[in-house]
């Protein structure tokens, strides 16, 4: 008999919310890489189908081979949707903004950490709060309904 895959089996990562003074991802990642021992590079946008549109979230990746960890930085707000690529949709002006992780609207970046096997509270990030990283908070995946968007 086939074994059923549960949603929890797909979640093999931890999430960290980051509030930065930099709204543009390129500035944020540049400063992160220049002030820390990180090497994030831009990869293909994370595209999410929602409300009959595809939204594109800027994504950066760094594979920390020394610690066997994969990091992804994903902007919590999309750059654009497929409707914005084709035409101006004024109906979106009055809608609440789309967020990748709506429970953490105060975080403009989401950091996905894969490969960490121990308790998330013991995870040591390769960066800390400073003049451009205002807040770093651990996200309880069980409390967000959109964690499936981050399975990639």
Residue frames as a rotation matrix with the C-alpha (Angstrom) as fourth column:
UNK 1
0.580 0.815 0.000 0.00
0.815 -0.580 0.000 0.00
0.000 0.000 -1.000 0.00
UNK 2
-0.086 -0.605 0.792 1.30
0.556 -0.688 -0.466 3.46
0.827 0.400 0.395 -0.94
UNK 3
-0.282 -0.098 -0.954 2.29
0.924 -0.296 -0.242 5.75
-0.259 -0.950 0.174 1.90
UNK 4
0.680 0.621 0.389 0.50
0.685 -0.727 -0.037 9.09
0.260 0.292 -0.921 2.03
UNK 5
-0.525 -0.829 0.193 2.68
0.721 -0.554 -0.417 12.21
0.452 -0.080 0.888 1.84
UNK 6
0.433 0.639 -0.635 1.65
0.876 -0.463 0.131 14.78
-0.211 -0.614 -0.761 4.42
UNK 7
0.823 -0.060 0.566 2.07
0.175 -0.919 -0.353 18.53
0.541 0.389 -0.745 4.00
UNK 8
0.833 -0.510 0.217 4.46
-0.426 -0.338 0.839 18.56
-0.354 -0.791 -0.499 6.96
UNK 9
0.462 -0.674 0.576 6.75
0.573 0.723 0.387 16.16
-0.677 0.151 0.720 5.04
UNK 10
0.513 -0.228 0.828 7.34
0.749 -0.352 -0.561 18.87
0.420 0.908 -0.010 2.42
UNK 11
0.840 -0.170 0.514 8.39
-0.315 -0.926 0.209 21.47
0.441 -0.338 -0.832 4.96
UNK 12
0.606 -0.729 -0.320 12.07
0.794 0.580 0.182 20.72
0.053 -0.364 0.930 5.44
UNK 13
-0.349 -0.667 0.659 13.16
0.549 -0.715 -0.432 24.31
0.759 0.211 0.615 5.99
UNK 14
-0.080 0.258 -0.963 12.98
0.891 -0.415 -0.185 27.16
-0.447 -0.872 -0.197 8.49
UNK 15
0.250 0.236 0.939 11.88
0.698 -0.716 -0.006 30.72
0.671 0.657 -0.344 7.83
UNK 16
-0.357 -0.390 -0.849 13.28
0.813 -0.577 -0.077 33.97
-0.459 -0.718 0.523 9.15
UNK 17
0.683 0.585 0.437 11.62
0.711 -0.670 -0.215 37.35
0.167 0.457 -0.874 8.65
UNK 18
-0.429 -0.856 -0.290 13.86
0.861 -0.485 0.157 40.36
-0.275 -0.182 0.944 8.04
UNK 19
0.832 0.554 -0.003 12.95
0.534 -0.803 -0.264 44.02
-0.149 0.218 -0.965 8.08
UNK 20
-0.261 -0.959 0.106 15.56
0.929 -0.220 0.299 46.05
-0.264 0.177 0.948 6.25
UNK 21
0.062 0.194 -0.979 15.85
0.057 -0.980 -0.190 49.77
-0.996 -0.044 -0.072 5.57
UNK 22
-0.810 -0.354 -0.467 16.53
-0.447 -0.143 0.883 48.78
-0.379 0.924 -0.043 1.93
UNK 23
0.248 0.962 0.119 13.36
-0.489 0.230 -0.841 48.26
-0.836 0.151 0.527 -0.09
UNK 24
0.596 -0.085 -0.798 15.23
-0.764 0.244 -0.597 47.21
0.246 0.966 0.080 -3.21
UNK 25
0.966 -0.148 0.211 16.56
0.064 0.930 0.362 43.67
-0.249 -0.336 0.908 -3.07
UNK 26
0.551 -0.811 0.198 19.72
0.495 0.127 -0.859 44.49
0.672 0.571 0.471 -5.00
UNK 27
0.110 -0.489 0.865 20.76
-0.555 -0.752 -0.355 47.08
0.824 -0.442 -0.354 -2.39
UNK 28
0.680 0.232 0.695 19.88
-0.728 0.319 0.606 44.77
-0.081 -0.919 0.386 0.48
UNK 29
0.939 -0.313 0.141 21.80
0.323 0.945 -0.056 41.79
-0.116 0.098 0.988 -0.93
UNK 30
0.395 -0.834 0.385 24.77
0.208 -0.327 -0.922 43.94
0.895 0.444 0.044 -1.97
UNK 31
0.119 -0.327 0.938 25.12
-0.806 -0.583 -0.100 45.31
0.579 -0.744 -0.333 1.57
UNK 32
0.846 0.223 0.485 24.53
-0.473 0.732 0.490 41.88
-0.246 -0.644 0.725 3.09
UNK 33
0.827 -0.558 0.066 27.29
0.516 0.708 -0.483 40.33
0.222 0.434 0.873 0.94
UNK 34
0.236 -0.803 0.548 29.71
0.056 -0.551 -0.832 43.24
0.970 0.227 -0.085 1.52
UNK 35
0.020 -0.206 0.978 29.37
-0.874 -0.478 -0.083 43.27
0.485 -0.854 -0.189 5.31
UNK 36
0.467 0.173 0.867 29.11
-0.645 0.737 0.200 39.51
-0.605 -0.653 0.456 5.96
UNK 37
-0.689 -0.720 0.083 30.70
-0.510 0.563 0.650 36.30
-0.515 0.406 -0.755 4.70
UNK 38
0.174 0.819 0.546 27.71
0.166 0.523 -0.836 35.62
-0.971 0.236 -0.045 2.44
UNK 39
-0.867 -0.455 -0.204 27.60
-0.158 -0.138 0.978 35.14
-0.473 0.880 0.048 -1.32
UNK 40
0.044 0.969 0.242 23.96
0.310 0.217 -0.926 35.56
-0.950 0.116 -0.291 -2.35
UNK 41
-0.956 -0.254 -0.143 23.30
-0.064 -0.295 0.953 35.65
-0.285 0.921 0.266 -6.07
UNK 42
-0.187 0.929 -0.319 20.13
-0.840 -0.320 -0.439 36.38
-0.509 0.186 0.840 -8.00
UNK 43
-0.901 0.048 0.431 18.23
0.226 0.900 0.372 33.36
-0.370 0.432 -0.822 -9.29
UNK 44
-0.661 0.717 0.221 14.94
0.267 -0.050 0.962 32.95
0.701 0.695 -0.158 -11.13
UNK 45
-0.586 0.535 0.608 12.02
-0.764 -0.615 -0.196 34.76
0.270 -0.580 0.769 -9.47
UNK 46
-0.877 0.465 0.124 9.64
0.331 0.769 -0.547 32.72
-0.349 -0.439 -0.828 -7.37
UNK 47
-0.745 0.665 -0.051 6.34
-0.490 -0.493 0.719 32.85
0.453 0.561 0.693 -9.25
UNK 48
-0.844 0.534 0.052 3.08
0.231 0.448 -0.863 32.36
-0.485 -0.717 -0.502 -7.36
UNK 49
-0.657 0.727 0.200 -0.36
0.205 -0.083 0.975 31.93
0.725 0.682 -0.094 -8.94
UNK 50
-0.666 0.436 -0.605 -2.89
0.634 -0.097 -0.767 33.86
-0.393 -0.895 -0.212 -6.87
UNK 51
0.037 0.798 -0.601 -6.24
0.141 -0.600 -0.788 35.50
-0.989 -0.056 -0.134 -7.67
UNK 52
0.769 0.337 0.543 -6.00
0.503 0.204 -0.840 34.66
-0.394 0.919 -0.013 -11.38
UNK 53
0.809 -0.587 -0.012 -2.57
-0.480 -0.650 -0.588 36.29
0.338 0.482 -0.808 -11.72
UNK 54
0.515 -0.764 -0.390 1.03
0.781 0.605 -0.156 35.19
0.355 -0.224 0.908 -11.48
UNK 55
0.947 -0.263 0.183 3.12
-0.316 -0.857 0.408 37.27
0.049 -0.444 -0.895 -9.08
UNK 56
0.484 -0.858 -0.171 6.92
0.415 0.398 -0.818 37.37
0.770 0.325 0.548 -9.27
UNK 57
0.981 -0.189 0.049 9.00
-0.115 -0.357 0.927 37.57
-0.158 -0.915 -0.372 -6.09
UNK 58
0.390 -0.912 -0.125 12.72
-0.660 -0.183 -0.728 38.41
0.642 0.367 -0.674 -6.37
UNK 59
0.992 -0.061 0.109 14.82
-0.023 0.767 0.641 35.51
-0.123 -0.638 0.760 -5.09
UNK 60
0.236 -0.971 -0.028 18.49
-0.845 -0.191 -0.500 35.16
0.480 0.141 -0.866 -4.15
UNK 61
0.966 0.059 -0.252 20.38
0.033 0.938 0.345 32.01
0.257 -0.341 0.904 -3.22
UNK 62
0.044 -0.977 0.207 23.54
-0.917 -0.122 -0.381 31.15
0.397 -0.173 -0.901 -1.33
UNK 63
0.830 0.090 -0.550 24.73
0.044 0.973 0.225 27.62
0.556 -0.211 0.804 -0.73
UNK 64
0.342 -0.683 0.646 26.90
-0.936 -0.307 0.171 27.61
0.081 -0.663 -0.744 2.38
UNK 65
0.463 -0.181 -0.868 28.90
-0.261 0.908 -0.328 24.46
0.847 0.378 0.373 1.63
UNK 66
-0.625 -0.769 0.134 30.97
-0.327 0.102 -0.940 24.70
0.709 -0.631 -0.315 4.82
UNK 67
-0.747 0.399 0.532 27.87
-0.562 0.048 -0.826 24.41
-0.355 -0.916 0.188 7.00
UNK 68
-0.916 0.382 0.122 25.77
0.386 0.758 0.526 22.41
0.108 0.529 -0.842 4.50
UNK 69
-0.194 0.858 -0.476 22.99
0.466 -0.346 -0.814 25.01
-0.863 -0.380 -0.333 4.50
UNK 70
-0.560 0.146 0.816 20.99
0.762 -0.295 0.576 26.48
0.325 0.944 0.054 1.64
UNK 71
-0.435 0.391 -0.811 19.75
0.377 -0.739 -0.558 30.02
-0.818 -0.549 0.174 2.06
UNK 72
-0.364 0.382 0.849 17.18
0.828 -0.285 0.483 31.80
0.427 0.879 -0.212 -0.06
UNK 73
-0.704 0.250 -0.665 16.22
0.189 -0.836 -0.515 35.44
-0.685 -0.488 0.541 0.36
UNK 74
-0.432 0.670 0.603 12.81
0.850 0.079 0.521 36.18
0.302 0.738 -0.604 -1.10
UNK 75
-0.954 0.179 0.242 11.29
-0.215 -0.968 -0.133 39.63
0.211 -0.179 0.961 -1.21
UNK 76
-0.717 0.697 0.001 7.98
0.405 0.417 -0.813 39.52
-0.568 -0.583 -0.582 0.65
UNK 77
0.293 0.797 -0.528 6.26
-0.187 -0.494 -0.849 41.73
-0.938 0.348 0.004 -1.94
UNK 78
0.305 -0.168 0.938 6.16
0.822 0.543 -0.170 40.92
-0.480 0.823 0.303 -5.65
UNK 79
-0.742 -0.579 -0.336 7.88
0.258 -0.711 0.654 43.06
-0.618 0.399 0.677 -8.25
UNK 80
-0.524 0.615 -0.589 5.03
-0.845 -0.466 0.264 42.68
-0.112 0.636 0.763 -10.67
UNK 81
-0.053 0.562 0.825 2.29
-0.074 0.822 -0.565 40.37
-0.996 -0.091 -0.002 -11.79
UNK 82
-0.614 -0.146 0.775 1.57
0.686 0.386 0.616 38.98
-0.389 0.911 -0.137 -15.23
UNK 83
0.482 0.838 0.257 -1.26
0.871 -0.426 -0.244 41.53
-0.095 0.341 -0.935 -15.58
UNK 84
0.632 -0.312 -0.709 1.19
-0.013 -0.919 0.393 44.38
-0.775 -0.239 -0.585 -14.93
UNK 85
-0.480 -0.834 0.272 3.46
0.253 0.165 0.953 43.08
-0.840 0.526 0.131 -17.66
UNK 86
-0.503 0.345 0.792 0.68
0.864 0.236 0.446 43.34
-0.033 0.908 -0.417 -20.23
UNK 87
-0.050 0.573 0.818 -1.44
0.358 -0.754 0.550 46.30
0.932 0.321 -0.167 -19.15
UNK 88
-0.898 -0.160 0.411 -2.12
-0.277 -0.520 -0.808 48.66
0.343 -0.839 0.423 -16.32
UNK 89
-0.187 0.829 -0.528 -4.75
0.583 0.526 0.619 47.16
0.790 -0.192 -0.582 -14.01
UNK 90
-0.520 -0.014 0.854 -6.19
-0.393 -0.884 -0.254 50.01
0.758 -0.468 0.454 -11.92
UNK 91
0.593 0.796 -0.123 -8.35
-0.280 0.347 0.895 47.63
0.755 -0.497 0.428 -9.88
UNK 92
0.258 -0.583 -0.771 -5.24
0.747 0.626 -0.224 46.57
0.613 -0.518 0.597 -7.96
UNK 93
-0.471 -0.474 0.744 -4.77
-0.002 -0.843 -0.538 50.08
0.882 -0.255 0.396 -6.58
UNK 94
-0.013 0.593 0.805 -7.49
-0.867 -0.407 0.286 49.58
0.497 -0.694 0.520 -3.99
UNK 95
0.748 0.203 -0.632 -6.73
0.025 0.943 0.333 45.97
0.663 -0.265 0.700 -3.05
UNK 96
0.775 -0.544 0.321 -4.61
-0.398 -0.027 0.917 45.06
-0.491 -0.838 -0.237 -0.07
UNK 97
0.142 -0.800 -0.583 -1.07
-0.981 -0.033 -0.193 44.44
0.136 0.599 -0.789 -1.27
UNK 98
0.865 0.069 -0.496 -0.05
-0.132 0.987 -0.092 40.87
0.484 0.145 0.863 -2.07
UNK 99
0.160 -0.826 0.540 2.50
-0.985 -0.099 0.141 39.38
-0.063 -0.555 -0.829 0.33
UNK 100
-0.242 -0.354 -0.903 4.36
-0.427 0.875 -0.228 36.09
0.871 0.331 -0.363 0.13
UNK 101
-0.522 0.087 -0.849 3.97
0.730 0.560 -0.391 35.60
0.441 -0.824 -0.356 3.91
UNK 102
0.039 0.646 0.762 1.01
0.153 -0.758 0.634 37.81
0.987 0.092 -0.129 4.89
UNK 103
0.765 0.263 -0.589 1.36
0.581 0.114 0.806 37.18
0.279 -0.958 -0.065 8.64
UNK 104
0.102 -0.839 -0.535 4.71
0.779 -0.267 0.568 39.02
-0.619 -0.474 0.626 8.53
UNK 105
0.678 0.258 0.688 3.85
0.680 -0.575 -0.455 42.20
0.278 0.777 -0.565 6.65
UNK 106
0.909 -0.403 -0.108 6.41
-0.291 -0.798 0.527 44.08
-0.298 -0.448 -0.843 8.75
UNK 107
0.003 -0.919 0.393 9.18
0.104 0.392 0.914 41.98
-0.995 0.038 0.097 7.15
UNK 108
0.525 0.193 -0.829 10.20
-0.721 -0.417 -0.553 43.02
-0.453 0.888 -0.080 3.68
UNK 109
-0.174 -0.569 -0.803 12.34
-0.812 0.545 -0.211 39.88
0.558 0.615 -0.557 3.18
UNK 110
0.825 0.347 0.447 11.86
-0.523 0.768 0.370 36.21
-0.215 -0.539 0.814 4.01
UNK 111
-0.274 -0.933 -0.233 14.94
-0.947 0.304 -0.104 34.03
0.168 0.192 -0.967 4.51
UNK 112
0.868 0.483 -0.113 14.41
-0.475 0.875 0.095 30.33
0.144 -0.029 0.989 3.86
UNK 113
-0.204 -0.945 0.254 17.04
-0.978 0.208 -0.011 28.07
-0.042 -0.251 -0.967 5.48
UNK 114
0.854 0.418 -0.309 17.22
-0.454 0.890 -0.051 24.44
0.254 0.184 0.950 4.38
UNK 115
0.172 -0.799 -0.576 19.55
0.018 0.587 -0.809 21.79
0.985 0.129 0.115 5.76
UNK 116
-0.565 -0.318 0.761 19.34
-0.697 -0.309 -0.647 22.84
0.441 -0.896 -0.047 9.42
UNK 117
-0.286 0.411 -0.866 18.37
0.150 0.912 0.383 19.73
0.947 -0.020 -0.322 11.37
UNK 118
-0.739 -0.087 -0.668 18.33
0.659 0.117 -0.743 21.05
0.143 -0.989 -0.029 14.93
UNK 119
0.196 0.812 -0.549 15.96
0.890 -0.382 -0.247 23.31
-0.410 -0.441 -0.798 16.80
UNK 120
0.345 0.018 0.938 15.40
0.695 -0.676 -0.243 26.59
0.630 0.737 -0.246 14.94
UNK 121
0.995 0.067 0.073 16.11
0.000 -0.738 0.675 28.53
0.099 -0.671 -0.735 18.14
UNK 122
0.450 -0.893 0.025 19.74
0.262 0.159 0.952 27.41
-0.854 -0.421 0.306 17.95
UNK 123
0.490 -0.228 0.841 20.22
0.869 0.053 -0.492 28.50
0.068 0.972 0.224 14.33
UNK 124
0.040 -0.571 -0.820 23.02
0.327 -0.768 0.551 31.04
-0.944 -0.290 0.156 13.99
UNK 125
0.892 0.314 0.325 22.45
0.412 -0.268 -0.871 33.22
-0.187 0.911 -0.368 10.94
UNK 126
-0.035 -0.967 0.252 25.48
0.999 -0.032 0.017 34.54
-0.008 0.252 0.968 9.04
UNK 127
-0.552 -0.098 0.828 24.21
0.220 -0.975 0.031 38.10
0.805 0.199 0.559 9.62
UNK 128
-0.439 0.349 -0.828 22.82
0.882 -0.008 -0.471 40.10
-0.171 -0.937 -0.304 12.55
UNK 129
0.731 0.680 0.061 20.72
0.682 -0.729 -0.046 43.19
0.013 0.075 -0.997 13.15
UNK 130
-0.437 -0.879 -0.193 22.68
0.832 -0.476 0.284 46.30
-0.341 -0.037 0.939 12.23
UNK 131
-0.641 0.153 -0.752 22.22
-0.109 -0.988 -0.109 49.74
-0.760 0.012 0.650 10.65
UNK 132
-0.593 0.452 -0.667 20.36
-0.797 -0.207 0.568 48.31
0.119 0.868 0.482 7.61
UNK 133
-0.396 0.535 -0.747 18.80
0.244 0.845 0.476 45.18
0.885 0.007 -0.465 9.15
UNK 134
-0.352 0.329 0.876 16.32
-0.725 -0.688 -0.033 46.54
0.592 -0.647 0.481 11.66
UNK 135
0.181 0.515 0.838 14.61
-0.881 0.463 -0.094 43.30
-0.437 -0.721 0.538 12.74
UNK 136
-0.581 -0.231 -0.781 15.31
-0.527 0.837 0.144 39.57
0.621 0.495 -0.608 12.44
UNK 137
-0.153 0.581 0.799 12.57
-0.905 0.243 -0.350 37.26
-0.398 -0.776 0.489 13.68
UNK 138
-0.982 -0.140 0.125 12.08
-0.101 0.955 0.278 33.53
-0.158 0.261 -0.952 13.51
UNK 139
-0.278 0.915 -0.291 8.84
-0.930 -0.181 0.319 32.54
0.240 0.360 0.902 11.79
UNK 140
-0.538 0.228 0.811 6.77
-0.307 0.843 -0.441 29.71
-0.785 -0.486 -0.384 13.20
UNK 141
-0.913 0.107 -0.393 5.85
-0.365 0.208 0.907 27.81
0.179 0.972 -0.151 10.02
UNK 142
-0.710 0.678 -0.193 2.94
0.702 0.702 -0.118 26.12
0.056 -0.219 -0.974 11.78
UNK 143
-0.194 0.644 -0.740 1.27
0.495 -0.586 -0.641 29.51
-0.847 -0.491 -0.205 12.22
UNK 144
-0.434 0.056 -0.899 1.34
-0.639 -0.723 0.263 30.58
-0.635 0.689 0.350 8.57
UNK 145
0.401 0.722 0.563 -1.07
-0.024 0.623 -0.782 29.23
-0.916 0.300 0.267 6.01
UNK 146
0.889 -0.038 -0.456 1.14
-0.448 -0.271 -0.852 30.10
-0.091 0.962 -0.258 3.02
UNK 147
0.116 -0.917 0.382 4.17
-0.549 0.261 0.794 27.90
-0.827 -0.302 -0.473 3.78
UNK 148
0.357 0.068 0.931 3.36
0.520 0.814 -0.259 25.75
-0.776 0.577 0.255 0.74
UNK 149
0.998 -0.007 -0.055 4.33
-0.047 -0.636 -0.770 28.70
-0.030 0.771 -0.636 -1.48
UNK 150
0.406 -0.911 0.070 7.92
-0.905 -0.391 0.169 28.22
-0.127 -0.132 -0.983 -0.32
UNK 151
0.342 -0.280 0.897 8.28
0.037 0.958 0.285 24.56
-0.939 -0.065 0.338 -1.26
UNK 152
0.925 -0.149 -0.349 10.80
-0.368 -0.121 -0.922 24.66
0.095 0.981 -0.167 -4.13
